[in-house]
């Protein structure tokens, strides 16, 4: 039963990420990598731990061209580390508003690459070291690093 619940949650967030990507993330293609941290409960322990995980990593996030979307229920907040900007929470489009789990255990972290492809999706806490390792082995990131050395 626990496996089915996790599968349902993962399927939900994959669908949710595709809708969010189509609605709000097209502007980031080829410019930014996007990390989506999603939950329906702003007091979720996993959500709060995930936000704390990236709290003091601004330079590393900027270097990897990351934009983080925090999606909480029917609202989202965006932090662009490259431009050093952040938005307040704002309403998600009506198509996204209808997507909402009624469980306390919903949580997802999704990484979208520069090419807008989903590179990672999980329902557990993502450590910043693991995120950086995943990004640093991507072909486009390797090219960025190679160009910086020249």
C-alpha positions as CSV (number, residue, x, y, z in Angstrom):
1,X,0.0,0.0,0.0
2,X,2.8,2.4,0.9
3,X,4.4,1.7,-2.5
4,X,1.1,2.6,-4.3
5,X,0.8,5.9,-2.3
6,X,4.4,6.8,-3.3
7,X,3.7,5.9,-6.9
8,X,0.5,8.0,-6.9
9,X,2.4,11.0,-5.4
10,X,5.2,10.7,-7.9
11,X,2.8,10.4,-10.8
12,X,0.8,13.4,-9.5
13,X,3.9,15.6,-9.3
14,X,5.2,14.5,-12.7
15,X,1.9,15.6,-14.2
16,X,2.0,18.8,-12.0
17,X,5.5,19.6,-13.1
18,X,4.6,19.2,-16.8
19,X,1.6,21.7,-16.3
20,X,3.8,24.1,-14.4
21,X,6.6,23.8,-17.0
22,X,4.2,24.6,-19.8
23,X,2.6,27.5,-17.9
24,X,5.5,29.3,-16.3
25,X,8.9,27.9,-17.2
26,X,9.3,28.3,-20.9
27,X,11.1,31.6,-20.3
28,X,13.9,29.7,-18.5
29,X,14.8,27.3,-21.4
30,X,18.5,27.6,-22.3
31,X,18.9,30.3,-19.6
32,X,18.3,28.6,-16.3
33,X,18.1,25.3,-14.6
34,X,14.9,25.1,-12.6
35,X,14.3,23.4,-9.2
36,X,10.7,23.0,-8.2
37,X,10.0,22.3,-4.6
38,X,6.3,21.4,-4.3
39,X,3.9,20.7,-1.4
40,X,0.3,21.5,-0.5
41,X,1.2,22.1,3.1
42,X,3.6,25.0,4.0
43,X,4.3,23.5,7.4
44,X,5.4,20.2,6.0
45,X,8.6,19.1,7.7
46,X,10.1,17.9,4.4
47,X,9.2,21.2,2.7
48,X,10.7,23.3,5.5
49,X,13.9,21.1,5.6
50,X,14.3,21.4,1.8
51,X,14.1,25.2,2.0
52,X,16.6,25.3,4.8
53,X,18.9,23.0,2.8
54,X,19.5,25.7,0.2
55,X,19.4,28.7,2.5
56,X,23.1,29.6,2.5
57,X,24.1,28.3,-0.9
58,X,23.4,31.4,-3.0
59,X,26.7,31.5,-4.8
60,X,26.6,27.8,-5.7
61,X,23.0,28.1,-6.9
62,X,23.9,31.2,-9.0
63,X,27.0,29.5,-10.5
64,X,24.8,26.6,-11.7
65,X,22.2,29.1,-13.1
66,X,19.4,27.9,-10.8
67,X,15.9,29.3,-10.4
68,X,13.9,27.8,-7.5
69,X,10.1,27.6,-7.6
70,X,8.5,27.0,-4.3
71,X,5.0,25.7,-5.0
72,X,2.7,25.6,-2.0
73,X,-0.9,24.6,-2.6
74,X,-2.3,27.1,-5.1
75,X,0.6,29.6,-5.0
76,X,4.2,29.7,-6.0
77,X,7.2,31.8,-5.3
78,X,10.2,32.1,-7.6
79,X,13.8,32.9,-6.6
80,X,16.2,33.6,-9.5
81,X,19.8,33.3,-8.1
82,X,21.4,34.5,-11.4
83,X,19.5,37.8,-11.3
84,X,19.4,37.9,-7.5
85,X,15.6,38.4,-7.6
86,X,12.7,36.9,-5.8
87,X,8.9,37.2,-6.1
88,X,6.3,37.0,-3.4
89,X,3.9,34.1,-3.4
90,X,1.3,34.5,-6.2
91,X,-1.6,32.5,-7.6
92,X,-1.0,29.6,-10.0
93,X,-3.0,29.5,-13.2
94,X,-6.5,28.0,-13.0
95,X,-5.4,24.8,-14.7
96,X,-2.9,24.2,-11.9
97,X,-5.2,25.3,-9.2
98,X,-7.3,22.1,-9.7
99,X,-4.3,19.9,-8.9
100,X,-4.1,19.4,-5.2
101,X,-3.5,16.3,-3.0
102,X,-5.4,15.9,0.2
103,X,-2.6,14.1,2.0
104,X,-0.1,15.4,4.5
105,X,2.8,13.4,2.9
106,X,2.9,15.1,-0.5
107,X,6.2,16.6,-1.3
108,X,8.3,16.6,-4.5
109,X,11.5,18.0,-5.7
110,X,12.0,18.3,-9.5
111,X,15.0,19.4,-11.5
112,X,14.5,20.8,-15.0
113,X,17.6,21.2,-17.1
114,X,18.5,24.0,-19.5
115,X,16.9,22.0,-22.3
116,X,13.6,22.0,-20.3
117,X,13.9,18.2,-19.8
118,X,13.2,16.7,-16.4
119,X,16.5,15.6,-14.9
120,X,15.4,14.5,-11.5
121,X,12.2,13.9,-9.6
122,X,11.9,12.6,-6.1
123,X,9.7,12.7,-3.0
124,X,12.5,12.8,-0.5
125,X,14.8,15.6,0.7
126,X,17.4,16.6,-1.8
127,X,20.7,17.5,-0.3
128,X,22.5,20.4,-1.9
129,X,25.6,18.4,-2.5
130,X,23.6,15.8,-4.4
131,X,21.9,18.5,-6.5
132,X,25.3,20.0,-7.3
133,X,26.7,16.6,-8.2
134,X,23.8,15.9,-10.5
135,X,24.1,19.2,-12.3
136,X,27.9,19.1,-12.5
137,X,27.9,15.9,-14.5
138,X,25.5,17.3,-17.1
139,X,27.0,17.8,-20.5
140,X,26.0,21.5,-20.7
141,X,27.4,22.2,-17.2
142,X,30.7,20.5,-18.2
143,X,30.8,22.8,-21.3
144,X,30.1,25.8,-19.0
145,X,33.0,24.8,-16.7
146,X,35.3,24.2,-19.7
147,X,34.5,27.7,-21.1
148,X,35.2,29.3,-17.7
149,X,38.7,27.8,-17.5
150,X,39.6,29.3,-20.9
